[in-house]
């Protein structure tokens, strides 16, 4: 995995790296490898994950078909100096 550091901005590069690692599931795998997981616990966890995935897929399908209301869109407020029309002077 490779992240480019632009203009000596290491903090931004670290954020990008953490986001990439999160998407790849590296943190989840590291946590799973910290301790031994019994085969019965592993089966139960994997079955629960499969149930969760199937319920999510069914919910998405029902939303597409119009049987369930779609989730509300998140409103993202922009921060910074250019948050709107500039005042005329």
Secondary structure as GFF3:
##gff-version 3
##sequence-region A 1 89
A	DSSP	alpha_helix	10	24	.	.	.	ID=ss1
A	DSSP	alpha_helix	26	33	.	.	.	ID=ss2
A	DSSP	alpha_helix	39	65	.	.	.	ID=ss3
###
